[in-house]
């Protein structure tokens, strides 16, 4: 019987292991502006529980993890460990990162011992502790293997062994299963829960960052759902399903559906779409991080299914992370190519025209829709006033920073450039850092 079926005695303790109160954080940008990634976040890790942070890109999940670890000092707010303010590195945590981050010239044993040495463990303990943690994650016999000889799942097991070797009270896991295949990820989740449930170490709690809704429903006792730009706590869902859990059980599937509903409602709120052609937007809207190829792929997918589909089904059919599917859907909706009533994604008339169009006509239609967005319209008007129809990259960056100060301006400029190129609207030269109007547009006049 799995160790996780037994109730944990440490859950009877009422004091928090670790807590962040009113934490906000800003990262300085090269232009002197500050990008706020967290806003007034308060959450706690209690004894004997698995807590998951779930939310879209840009909600600061990994930043929260690093603040709890003491790797980042928050701009505002406080961090406590066992009720005491945390002055620096958190002595009771270890991190398992998303990337394997193994030293390729070291064996498995040496990779684990390096972490112990950095943690200040006595030399006489290194070999025994390393072997014990390697055995715990099922890698006995691979102590002398090098990373190049290991599969992705085995490399992540080495990462887990490194974290467990220092005997943490809280194990922080930053999307630890995102770089392995689905079957390996399922196996690793079960193994992590068995190690945690065995209660043979000091390990009391796990704080997991994830983008996988099914994963958090399977693993977590509490699910903290975050909103983005800036990151903040939207709601906390208590998961009282008994362990061990079954991915196929109706209770777990119902919880997954409920979590989907929360995220869909927050990221794709129902807003009535005015009938007829849309006028150019008067406000600046953040551009979702979605490639034109992803947006056109979504339109093709919908067209092949009668013009509409449930957003959850889209994520499942395409095997894409739900948050990225939301980004693609939001981008298509911003361009007036789809509508999103409730959980459905529905092709708009221009979306249908896009699918049926030739490559040249797709380009023209895309360009027309771009020029309805304030950012593209303002850049186009500014370019027409220049003698050589070109401006510096910094002009666009300034528009983004001044009108959307909470956004990551480098990421948004990258999206701006991809969308512009696909519509043959603007051309960006990376060598000169100049943006110019695509050939022929000035002579032909404004398109759209």
N, C-alpha and C positions, 0 to 999 in steps of 0.2 A: 504494500500500500504506500503511495507517495507520502513523503514527509509533510507535504503541505496540507494534509487532511486534519492534522492535529491543531487545536487552537494554541496560539502563542501566549505564553505566560506573561511576556513583557508588554502585551497590550493592556494589561491591567494597570500599568503605570499611567498616571494622568498628566505628568509634566511633558512638555514638548522637548524633543531632542534638539531640534533646530527650528529657527523661526526668522522670517524676514518681516519687518513692519514698516509700512509706508515707504517702500523702496522705489525710487525713481533713478533712472540712469540716462546720461547723455554721453555720446561719443563726439569728440571734437572733429570737425571736418577741415580739410586743407584750406578752405576759403575763410576759415574763422567762425563759420556757423556751427551750431551744435545740433546733432541729430538725437532726438529723444527716442529711446528704444523701450523704456519702461516707465510707467506712470502709476505711482501710488500702489504698488503691489504688496499685499500682505498674505502670507501663507505660512503654514507650519508643517513640519514632519514629526509625526507622533511615533512613539515606540511601537514596534511590531507591525508595521504596515508597509504596503507598497503604494506610493503616490505617483500618479502620472500627470505630466504637463502636456496638454494637447491643444493645438491651435495652428493657425495658418502661418505661412512664412511671414517673417517680420513681427512676430508677437513676442520675441525676446526669450524664448524657451531656454536656449543655450546660455544666454547672458545670466538668467536667474541661477542656473546651475553653477556657473563660475563665481557668482557673487556668494552663494552658499559655501562654495569651496574656499572662499577667501582669495581667489585669484584676481578678482576685480573688486575694488572698493566702490560702493554705489555713490552716485552724486548726492542723493538725499536718502534718508531712512536709516534703519538700524538692522543689524544681523546679530542673532543670539544663538549661542550653543550652550545647552543645559542652563538656560536662563541668564547667562553672562554675555556681555557684549563681546563680539568677535573682533580681536584687534588685528589679526592678520590671517595666515593660513589656518584653515579649520583642521584641528588635529584628529577629528573623528571621522573623516570622510576619505574616500578614494573615488577616482573617476575612471569609468570605462568609456573611451571616446568612440565616436562614429568611425573614424579612420583607424586602421590597425596600429599605425605608428610604431612598428617594430624596427629595431636596428638590424639591417639585413646582414651585417657581418658578425652578428652574435647568434649563438644557439638559443633555443627556447629557454633553457636553464639560465643562461647568461642574461637574457632579456628580462627575466623575472628578478634575478639577483640585483640587477642594476637599479630597479625601483626600490628594493629593500635597502640597498646601500645609500641611495639618495635620501631615504627616510631616516637614516641614522641608526639602522639596526646593527647590533654587534656582529663582527665578522664571523664569529662562531655559529651564529644563527642562520646565516644566509642560505647555506645548502639545504638544511632541513626545512626551513620555511618555504623555500622555492619548490622543493620536491613535493611538499604537502599540498600547496595550492595547485601545482600542475596535476597532481593525482586527483584533486577535488573536481577539476574541470574535464577529467577523462582523457588526459594526454600522457599518461604513464607510458614510457617506452619511447617518447619523442623528445626527451630532454636534450639530446645532442643534435637534433634536427635544426636546420636553418630555415628562416621564413620562406625562402624560395621553394622549399620542399613541401610546404603546407598548403592545404586548400584554404579558401576564404573563411570557412567555418572554423577550421583549426586555428587560423591566425586570430580570429576573434576570441577563441578560447584562451589563447595566450594573453590577450588583453584582459580578459576576466581574471586569469590567474594572477596577473600583475596587481590588479585592484584588490583581490582577496588576500594576497600575501601579506599586506600590511595590517590585516585584521581590523577593518574599519567598522564603525558602528552604523554608518550610513553609506550605502553604495550608490553613487551617482552614475547614471547610465545615459549617455547622450546619443540617442538613436542608434543603439548598439547593434541592431540586426538589419540595418538598412542596406548594408553592402554584401549581404549573403542571399542565396536563393531562398525561396519560400519554405521549402521543406527543412532546410538547415535552420532557418529562423525559428520555425515551429519547435524544433528539437531544442535549440538554445534557450528559448523562453521557458520550456518545461524544466530544463536543467537548472536555470537560475532560480526558479521558484523552489525546486527541491533543495538546493543549497541553502536558500534563505529559510525554508521551512524546517530543515534538520536541526537548527538551533545548536550547532556544534561549535560555532564561532561567536565572536562578539557581535557579529552582524545582526542588527535589529531591524533596520528599515532600508527600503530602496526608494530612490527618487528617480523616476524614469521620464526622459524626454522622448516623445514619439509623435509621428505623424500618422500612425496606423491605428484607426479607430478599433478594429477588431483586436489588435494587440493590447490596447489599454483595457478593453472590456474583459479580456482573458486574464490579465496580470494584476490590475490595480484594485485596491480597496477604496481609494478616493481618486477622482478624476477632476483635475483643475483645468477648466476650459478657458483659454486665453483669447482675447481679441487683439488685433494688431494695429500698429501705426498710431500711437505707440502701444506697446504691450501692456495689457492690464487684465485683471481677473474678471471674466464675464460671469461665470458661475462655477460651483463645485458640485459634482455628482457623487453621491455615496454609492458604492457598489457592494451590496450585501449578499451577492451570490455565493453559495458555499463552495469551498474547494474540496477536491479538484474540480475544475471547470471543463465543460465540453464545448468546443467551438460550435457544435451543431445543435446544442440545446436551445429550446425555444426561448428560455429566459435570457440567455446570452445574446441571441439574435435580436430579441426585443430591445435589449440595452443598446446594442449597436445601432439599431434603427432610431432610438431616442437620441443618441449622441449625434447621429447624422442630422436629425431634425434641428437640434440646437445650432450646429455649425452652419447648416444651410440657411436657417432663418437669419442668423447674424451676418453671414457673408453675402447672401442673395435675398435681401428683403423684397417683399412684393411691393412694387411701385407701379401704379397704372401707367401704361405706355400711351401717349397721345396718338390719336389717329393721324394719318397723312405724313407728308415729308417732315423731317425734323429740322428745326432751325439750328444754326451753330450755337454751341454751348456758350453761355456767358461767364461761366466759372471754369477754373482749372480743375481737372479731374486726374487723380493719380492713374498712371497707366499700369494695369496688372502685368506682372512678369510672365508673358506668354508670347511664344514665337508665332509669326504668321503661319508657319507650317502646321502648328498645333491648332490654330483657330480654323484654318481651312480643313484640316482633318476632322475637327468636330462637326463642321457643316456637312461634310461628306458622310460622316457616320449617321447624323440625324436624317439626311436625305434617304439613306438606304433603309431607314426604319420608319418610313412614313412621315417624316418631318418632326418627330418629337420622341423624347425618351426621358426616363427618370434619371436624375443626376447620379444617384447611387449606382444604377445599372451601368451608366457610362463609365464610372470609375472601375467597376468590376470587370466589364467587358474589355476595357483598354489596359487593365492591370497598371493603372497609374495611381500615384499617391493622391488621396482625396483633395488635399489642399491645392495641388497643382491643377486638378480638374476644375476646381472652383475658380482658380485664376483664369484658365482658358475660357470658361463660360462667362465670367465677368467681362473679359476682354471682348468677346463676341457680342455681348449685350451692349457694351459701351459703343460699339460700332454699329448698333441697330441691326445686327444680323440675326440675333435670336432674342426671344423673350423668356422670362423665367417665372411663370405662375406656379406658386408653391414649389414642389420638388421637381417639376417638369422643366425641360429645356426644349423650346419650340422654335422652329425655323420661322423667321419673319419673311415677308415677301422678298426683301433684298437679299436675304440669306439664300432663298431658293434661286433667285436670279444669279447669285454668285456661283452656285454649284453648277448651273446649266451653262455658264458663260465660257467663252474661249479664254485662254491665258491673257490675251491683251485686254479683253473686256473685264476680266476679273481685276486686272491691275487698275483700270480706269474706275471701276466701282469702288474698289478699296480706297483709291485716292480721294474720291468724292466724300467718302465717309470720314476719312482722316481730317479733311478740311472743315468738318462740322465740330471738331474738337478744338477748344480754345488754344491749346499749346501749339498745335500744328498751324492753325489759322494765323496766330500772331507771328510765328516764325516766317510763314509764307509772305505776309504783308511786309515784314521787316526786310526780307530778301529782295522784294520787288523794288525797294527804295534804294538799294545799293547799286552803284555804277556797274559792278561786275557780277551782280546777283550772288554774292557770297558774304558770309559773316563768320566770325570766330565761334568755335565750340562754346567758349565761355559765355556768349550771349544766351544760348539755350540753357546752360547750367544756371545762369543767374535767374532766368525766368522760373525755372523749377524751384530753386532755393527760395526765392522771394515769395512765390505764390503757393508753394507746397512745402513749407519748412520742415515738416515732420517726415518727409519722404527721403529715401536713400537716392540722392540725386545722380550718383554714378550708375546705379542700376536702372534708374528711369531713363537716363540718357541712352543707355544701351538699348532699351526697349524702343525708345523714340527712333533710334537709328535703324533698327530692324524693320519697324513698321514703315518708315519712310522709304527705305530701299525696296521693300516688297511692292509698294504702290507707285514706284518710280516717281516719287515726289521730290525728295531731297537726296543729295549725294554727300556722304561724309568722307573726307580724305584724312586718314589717320596720320599721315606724314606731316601735313600742313596744319591739321586740326581746324580745317575750314569746312563749312557746310554751304552747299550751293544748290540752286534749283536744278532739277533734272533737265537735260537737254530737251528743247522744244516746248517746254511749258510756258515760257514767257511769250514766245511767238504765238502760241495757240490761245493764250489767255488763261484765266483762272478756270481750273477744272472743278466743277461742283459748286 
